[in-house]
Amino acid sequence: MQKRFLVAFALAVIASASTWFYANRILRAQQVAEAAAHGRPRGNLSDLYPRWLGARELLKHHRNPYGAEITREIQQGYYGRPLDPARSADPHSDEPKDQQGFAYPAYVVFLLAPTVDLPFETVQIAFRWLLIGLAVITVLLWLRVVCWKAWCGTAVILAVLAVGWLPMVQGIKLQQLSLLVAGLLAACAACLSSGWLFLAGGLLALATIKPQLAWPLVAWLLVWTGYDWRARRRFVFGFGLVMLLLLGGAELVLPGWPGMFLNAIRQYHQYTHNESVLVWLLGGILGHVAEVASVLVAGAYLWRRRQEPASSAAFGRSLAAVLALTVLVVPMFAPYNQVLLIPAILSLLRSASSGGAGLPAIRLARMIGALFLIWPWIATLGLSAGYLWLTPGLREKIYLVPFYSNFMVPVFVFGLVLLDGFMNSEGAG
């Protein structure tokens, strides 16, 4: 047992290290070279920076973070200079690239308030390590929620792989708040499974700093709570109280902020032209039809699970299904959002470890899904091993190979977790 653990642990470390090597030495180098060749601006490129600067200016100087002046200052730090519509290399209104406005609810400033008196370089370092720690904690929390009593060695290996998973690495490198939201959602789920419903509701309210990632889960949990209001109402009380404090506090520091936020969201979608995974794969009409179908199928599955106690594996699978649906249908296909697939992946691994064989077609689908999932590690291992032989021309052609399975992973994980849930008789409602 110990020998097998050491071998598996060593392989996990090598796989994760190859992803970080790829991100730092291959992907970044290619991006720098392309930016220099095309005259594209590069600054700190931290997704935390626009939120941090907006929070600092609002809380310390009472300036509107949604205003054009703050947006220019954000661009100065993020891109290295304010964007110029006259320069073809700069992101502008008709180009699908983020212009880095303050496109978050105003109450995000309360989460960042402890950092506004610190230099951003210090905040960057601390936040990067916070995200790495959250990656580990998130895996451990979801193991509890999906009721997988894994051996401690298995948990360690899964945590190491999570830290070196390409979507996680991208999120850490970009300092994306999606990873913080993923941690809050995992903490909410763990509190639910432990019976701490009021605290769970408060944590879920905090996660709404990225509404598109949190509100699908909010909707499902409100339905789940309504089925047994007397026993589960503390969850709604916690969620409602914290949301009231966040919304009211934001209105105090920035009156009229909801209208400004909605306008910022409209502008964000105009200049990013973001699409869901399904729309990107299938096109506009078929993609939207597939989105509706996915919501309906997931709704049918979840409705059967509305009576499940929060401590059950079936309830954990229901949360995993909601988050997998979120990744599939929200109009954002950035790889770092796939960190929300962790509970679904763990649920599928738990099911596979139980020894259920299934039909040949299902086994084939699982094998294909597993291949898509591990492809980034295979690709980054190959690129890292051949790093010294990568000429600039060859690197330009193949540096995105690890991302080739990006759009298929959410599709297979969502389909498989629903299929596993429908076929598993445990907790059928």
C-alpha positions in Angstrom: 0.0 0.0 0.0 2.8 2.4 1.0 4.7 1.7 -2.2 1.7 2.2 -4.4 1.0 5.5 -2.7 4.5 6.7 -3.2 4.4 5.9 -6.9 1.0 7.5 -7.3 2.1 10.6 -5.3 5.2 11.0 -7.4 3.2 10.8 -10.6 0.8 13.4 -9.3 3.6 15.7 -8.4 5.2 15.3 -11.8 1.9 15.9 -13.6 1.2 19.0 -11.6 4.7 20.3 -11.9 4.5 19.9 -15.6 1.4 22.1 -15.8 3.1 24.9 -13.8 6.2 24.6 -15.9 4.1 24.8 -19.1 2.2 27.9 -17.7 5.4 29.7 -16.6 7.9 28.8 -19.3 5.9 27.9 -22.4 2.5 29.6 -22.4 3.7 32.8 -20.9 6.7 33.0 -23.1 4.5 32.6 -26.2 2.0 35.3 -25.0 4.9 37.7 -24.4 6.3 37.1 -27.8 2.9 37.5 -29.5 2.3 40.7 -27.6 5.6 42.2 -28.6 5.1 41.2 -32.2 1.7 42.8 -32.5 2.3 45.8 -30.1 -0.3 44.5 -27.6 -0.1 46.1 -24.1 0.9 44.0 -21.1 0.8 45.2 -17.5 0.2 43.2 -14.3 -2.6 41.2 -16.1 -4.1 40.4 -12.7 -7.9 39.9 -12.7 -7.8 40.9 -9.0 -6.4 44.3 -9.8 -9.6 46.0 -11.2 -11.6 44.9 -8.2 -8.8 45.9 -5.8 -8.3 49.3 -7.3 -12.1 49.9 -7.5 -12.4 48.9 -3.8 -9.5 51.1 -2.7 -10.8 54.2 -4.6 -14.4 53.7 -3.4 -13.6 53.0 0.3 -10.7 55.4 0.7 -11.5 58.2 -1.7 -15.3 57.8 -2.4 -14.8 57.6 -6.1 -17.2 55.7 -8.4 -15.5 52.4 -9.4 -17.8 52.1 -12.4 -16.8 55.5 -13.8 -14.7 56.1 -16.9 -11.9 57.7 -14.9 -11.4 54.6 -12.7 -11.7 52.4 -15.8 -8.7 54.2 -17.4 -6.7 53.8 -14.2 -7.6 50.1 -14.1 -6.4 49.8 -17.7 -3.2 51.6 -16.8 -2.3 49.0 -14.2 -3.8 45.9 -16.0 -2.5 46.6 -19.5 0.4 48.9 -18.7 -1.3 52.0 -20.2 -4.9 53.2 -20.9 -6.4 51.6 -24.0 -6.5 53.6 -27.2 -9.3 52.9 -29.7 -7.1 54.3 -32.4 -4.5 51.6 -31.9 -5.5 48.4 -33.6 -3.6 46.2 -31.2 -5.6 47.5 -28.2 -8.9 45.9 -27.1 -11.8 48.2 -28.1 -15.6 48.1 -28.3 -15.8 45.9 -31.5 -13.2 43.4 -30.3 -14.0 40.4 -28.1 -11.5 41.1 -25.4 -12.0 42.3 -21.9 -11.4 46.1 -21.4 -11.2 45.5 -17.6 -13.9 47.7 -16.2 -15.3 47.2 -12.7 -17.9 44.7 -13.8 -18.7 43.3 -10.3 -21.4 44.0 -7.7 -20.3 46.9 -5.6 -20.4 44.8 -2.4 -17.3 42.9 -3.6 -15.4 45.9 -2.0 -16.3 44.5 1.5 -14.3 41.3 0.8 -11.4 43.3 -0.4 -11.5 46.0 2.3 -8.7 44.5 4.5 -6.3 44.8 1.5 -6.9 48.4 0.3 -4.1 49.9 2.6 -1.5 47.4 1.2 0.6 47.8 -1.9 -0.9 45.7 -4.7 2.3 43.7 -5.1 1.9 42.5 -1.5 -1.8 41.7 -2.2 -0.9 39.8 -5.3 1.5 37.5 -3.5 -0.9 36.9 -0.6 -3.9 36.3 -2.9 -1.9 33.8 -5.0 -1.1 31.7 -1.9 -4.6 32.0 -0.7 -5.9 30.5 -4.0 -3.4 27.7 -3.8 -4.6 26.9 -0.2 -8.2 27.2 -1.3 -7.5 24.6 -4.1 -6.5 22.1 -1.5 -9.2 22.9 1.0 -11.9 22.8 -1.8 -11.0 19.3 -2.7 -11.1 18.2 1.0 -14.5 19.9 1.5 -16.1 18.3 -1.6 -14.8 14.9 -0.6 -16.9 15.3 2.6 -20.0 16.6 0.7 -20.0 13.7 -1.8 -19.6 11.3 1.1 -16.4 9.8 -0.2 -14.5 8.6 2.8 -11.2 8.4 0.9 -8.0 7.2 2.5 -5.8 10.2 3.5 -3.3 9.3 0.9 -5.9 9.4 -1.8 -7.0 12.8 -0.6 -3.4 14.1 -0.7 -3.0 12.9 -4.3 -6.3 14.5 -5.4 -5.3 17.8 -3.7 -1.9 17.7 -5.5 -3.6 17.1 -8.8 -6.1 19.9 -8.2 -3.3 22.4 -7.6 -1.7 21.4 -10.9 -4.9 21.1 -12.9 -4.8 23.4 -15.9 -8.0 25.3 -15.1 -6.8 25.8 -11.5 -3.3 26.9 -12.6 -4.8 29.4 -15.1 -7.1 30.8 -12.4 -4.2 31.1 -9.9 -1.9 32.8 -12.5 -4.7 35.2 -13.5 -5.7 35.7 -9.8 -9.3 35.0 -10.7 -12.0 35.6 -8.2 -13.8 32.5 -9.7 -11.5 30.4 -7.5 -12.5 32.3 -4.4 -16.1 31.8 -5.3 -15.5 28.1 -5.8 -14.0 27.9 -2.3 -17.0 29.7 -0.8 -19.4 27.3 -2.6 -17.5 24.4 -1.3 -17.6 25.8 2.2 -21.3 26.4 1.9 -21.9 22.8 0.8 -19.7 21.4 3.6 -21.7 23.5 6.2 -24.9 22.2 4.7 -23.7 18.6 5.0 -22.7 19.3 8.6 -26.0 20.9 9.6 -24.8 24.4 9.9 -27.5 25.8 7.7 -27.4 29.5 8.8 -23.6 29.7 8.1 -24.1 27.9 4.8 -26.6 30.6 3.7 -24.2 33.4 4.6 -21.3 31.8 2.7 -23.5 31.4 -0.3 -24.5 35.1 -0.2 -20.8 36.0 -0.2 -20.3 33.8 -3.3 -22.7 36.0 -5.3 -19.9 38.4 -5.9 -19.9 36.5 -9.2 -23.6 36.2 -9.7 -23.5 34.0 -12.8 -21.6 31.3 -11.0 -23.6 31.4 -7.8 -27.2 32.0 -8.6 -27.9 28.6 -10.3 -26.9 27.0 -7.0 -28.9 29.6 -5.1 -32.0 28.7 -7.1 -31.7 25.0 -6.5 -31.1 25.4 -2.8 -34.1 27.6 -2.4 -36.2 24.9 -4.0 -34.6 22.3 -1.8 -35.3 24.5 1.3 -38.9 25.0 0.3 -39.6 21.3 0.3 -38.9 21.1 4.0 -39.2 24.7 5.2 -39.4 24.0 8.9 -36.2 22.0 9.0 -34.2 24.0 6.4 -35.4 27.6 6.9 -32.2 28.6 8.7 -30.4 28.4 5.4 -32.7 31.0 3.9 -32.4 33.2 7.0 -28.6 33.1 6.8 -28.6 33.8 3.1 -31.2 36.6 3.3 -29.5 38.3 6.2 -26.0 38.4 4.6 -27.5 39.5 1.3 -29.4 42.3 3.0 -26.2 43.5 4.7 -24.2 43.3 1.5 -26.8 45.1 -0.6 -27.6 47.7 2.0 -23.9 48.3 2.8 -23.1 48.8 -0.9 -26.0 51.2 -1.2 -24.6 53.2 1.7 -21.1 53.5 0.2 -22.3 53.9 -3.4 -25.9 55.0 -3.8 -27.5 53.8 -7.0 -24.9 51.2 -7.7 -27.3 48.5 -9.1 -27.9 50.6 -12.2 -24.2 51.2 -12.6 -23.5 47.5 -12.2 -26.1 46.5 -14.8 -24.7 49.0 -17.3 -21.2 47.6 -16.6 -22.4 44.1 -17.3 -24.0 45.1 -20.6 -20.8 46.7 -21.7 -18.8 43.7 -20.5 -20.9 41.4 -22.7 -20.6 43.8 -25.6 -16.9 43.8 -25.7 -16.2 40.2 -24.7 -18.9 38.6 -26.9 -18.9 35.8 -24.4 -20.7 32.6 -25.2 -21.5 29.4 -23.3 -19.7 26.2 -23.9 -22.7 24.8 -25.8 -23.1 27.8 -28.0 -19.4 27.8 -28.8 -19.6 24.1 -29.8 -22.9 24.0 -31.6 -23.5 27.6 -32.8 -26.2 30.0 -31.8 -29.5 28.2 -32.4 -28.5 24.7 -31.7 -26.4 25.9 -28.7 -29.3 27.6 -27.1 -31.6 24.6 -27.7 -29.0 22.4 -26.1 -28.8 24.9 -23.1 -32.6 24.6 -22.6 -32.5 20.9 -22.9 -29.7 20.7 -20.4 -31.6 22.8 -17.9 -34.7 20.7 -18.3 -32.9 17.4 -17.9 -31.0 18.7 -14.9 -34.3 20.1 -13.5 -35.9 16.6 -13.8 -33.0 15.0 -12.0 -32.9 17.7 -9.3 -36.6 17.5 -8.7 -36.3 13.9 -7.7 -33.6 14.9 -5.2 -35.4 17.8 -3.5 -36.2 15.7 -0.4 -32.6 14.4 0.2 -31.0 15.3 3.5 -27.9 17.5 3.2 -25.7 14.7 4.7 -26.5 12.2 1.9 -24.4 11.4 -1.1 -27.4 12.0 -3.3 -27.6 15.6 -2.1 -23.9 16.0 -2.8 -24.5 14.7 -6.4 -27.3 17.2 -6.8 -24.9 20.1 -5.9 -22.3 18.6 -8.3 -24.9 18.5 -11.1 -26.0 22.1 -10.6 -22.4 23.4 -10.7 -21.6 21.2 -13.8 -24.7 22.7 -15.5 -23.5 26.2 -14.5 -20.2 25.6 -16.3 -22.0 24.3 -19.3 -24.6 27.1 -19.8 -23.4 30.4 -18.3 -22.1 32.7 -21.1 -18.5 32.3 -20.1 -16.2 29.5 -21.4 -12.9 30.4 -19.7 -11.1 27.3 -18.5 -10.7 28.6 -15.0 -14.5 28.3 -14.4 -14.1 24.6 -14.7 -12.9 24.5 -11.1 -16.6 24.2 -10.4 -16.5 20.7 -11.9 -14.5 19.4 -9.0 -17.5 18.0 -7.0 -18.8 16.3 -10.1 -15.4 14.8 -10.9 -15.0 13.6 -7.4 -18.5 12.1 -7.4 -17.7 10.2 -10.6 -14.4 9.0 -9.2 -16.2 7.8 -6.0 -18.8 6.0 -8.1 -16.1 4.4 -10.3 -14.2 3.3 -7.2 -17.2 1.5 -5.9 -16.9 -1.0 -8.7 -20.1 -0.5 -10.7 -19.5 -1.9 -14.2 -22.4 -0.4 -16.2 -23.3 -0.9 -19.8 -20.5 -1.0 -22.4 -21.7 2.4 -23.9 -21.5 4.0 -20.4 -18.0 2.5 -19.8 -16.9 3.9 -23.2 -18.3 7.3 -22.4 -16.5 7.3 -19.0 -13.2 6.3 -20.8 -13.6 9.2 -23.3 -14.5 11.6 -20.6 -11.5 10.5 -18.5 -9.2 11.0 -21.6 -10.5 14.5 -22.1 -9.9 15.3 -18.4 -6.3 14.0 -18.3 -5.4 15.4 -21.7 -3.9 18.7 -20.3 -1.5 16.7 -18.1 -0.5 14.5 -21.0 0.1 17.5 -23.2 1.9 19.6 -20.6 4.1 16.6 -19.8 5.0 16.2 -23.5 5.7 19.9 -24.0 7.7 20.2 -20.8 9.8 17.1 -21.7 10.5 18.6 -25.2 11.0 22.2 -24.0 14.6 22.4 -25.0 13.7 21.3 -28.6 10.8 23.8 -29.0 11.8 26.3 -31.7 9.9 29.6 -31.7 8.0 28.5 -34.9 7.1 25.1 -33.4 6.1 26.6 -30.1 3.7 29.0 -31.9 2.0 26.0 -33.5 1.6 23.7 -30.6 1.6 25.8 -27.4 -2.2 25.7 -27.1 -2.4 21.9 -27.4 -3.1 21.4 -23.6 -6.4 23.4 -24.1 -7.7 21.2 -26.9 -10.1 19.3 -24.6 -11.3 22.5 -22.9 -14.8 22.5 -24.4 -15.4 18.8 -24.1 -14.7 18.3 -20.4 -17.8 20.2 -19.2 -20.0 18.3 -21.7 -18.9 14.9 -20.6 -18.7 15.7 -16.9 -22.2 17.1 -16.9 -23.6 14.2 -18.9 -21.8 11.5 -16.8 -22.8 13.0 -13.5 -26.4 13.1 -14.4 -26.3 9.6 -15.9 -24.6 8.4 -12.7 -27.2 10.1 -10.6 -30.2 8.6 -12.6 -28.7 5.1 -12.5 -27.7 5.2 -8.8 -30.7 4.0 -6.8 -29.3 5.6 -3.6 -31.6 8.3 -2.5 -34.1 8.1 -5.3 -36.9 10.6 -4.5 
